């Protein structure tokens, strides 16, 4: 890895490694694209991520969600009326691969689109039962009883 004959090789190797680490880090976070004025909030727990997207003044019938691979696109359109301007919204999120987009849930209340994306079961922490531990205790207890009888 270290090349004493060419220090520039070492520098470029470090640069490639740092680039790889940053690319991996950002790949696992939701990415915002389009519409710089839009905001959303992500809350995570052990079972799911909840993504809140404010869409004030937009009828839920005019909101569409599209999933392609690990990309989620949110589109909303509310036509212009006498009392308000036309509303157009588009947001594309790159969803981490450990979330299950096949089971995404969506609701819309009081101008807030709430998306719930469960964490895949394969990546959730789980307990592993150790075989033999309780059998050994039972055997030790029965041996103790035999020793106290003798």
GIFENLIN-V75934 format. One record per residue. SS is DSSP state (H for helix, E for strand, L for the rest). BURIAL is 1 if it has 24 or more other ideal C-beta (glycine too) atoms within 12 Angstrom, else 0. Layout:
ss & burial
SS & BURIAL
SS & BURIAL
This chain:
ss & burial
L & 0
L & 0
L & 0
L & 0
L & 0
L & 0
H & 0
H & 0
H & 0
H & 0
H & 0
H & 0
H & 0
H & 0
H & 0
H & 0
H & 0
H & 0
H & 0
H & 0
H & 0
H & 0
H & 0
H & 0
H & 0
H & 0
H & 0
L & 0
L & 0
L & 1
L & 0
E & 1
E & 0
L & 0
L & 0
L & 0
L & 0
L & 1
L & 0
E & 1
E & 0
E & 1
E & 0
E & 0
L & 0
L & 0
L & 0
E & 1
E & 1
E & 1
E & 1
E & 1
E & 1
E & 1
L & 1
L & 0
L & 1
L & 1
L & 0
H & 0
H & 0
H & 0
E & 1
E & 0
E & 1
E & 0
E & 0
E & 0
L & 0
L & 1
E & 0
E & 1
E & 1
E & 1
E & 1
E & 1
E & 0
E & 0
L & 0
L & 0
L & 0
L & 0
L & 0
L & 0
L & 0
L & 0
E & 1
E & 0
E & 1
E & 1
E & 1
E & 1
E & 1
E & 0
L & 1
L & 1
L & 0
L & 0
E & 1
L & 1
H & 1
H & 0
H & 0
L & 1
E & 0
E & 1
E & 0
E & 1
E & 0
L & 0
L & 0
E & 0
E & 1
E & 1
E & 1
E & 1
E & 1
E & 1
E & 1
L & 0
H & 0
H & 0
H & 0
L & 0
L & 0
L & 0
L & 0
L & 0
L & 0
L & 0
L & 0
L & 0
H & 0
H & 0
H & 0
H & 0
H & 0
H & 0
H & 0
H & 0
H & 0
H & 0
H & 0
H & 0
H & 0
H & 0
H & 0
H & 0
H & 0
L & 0
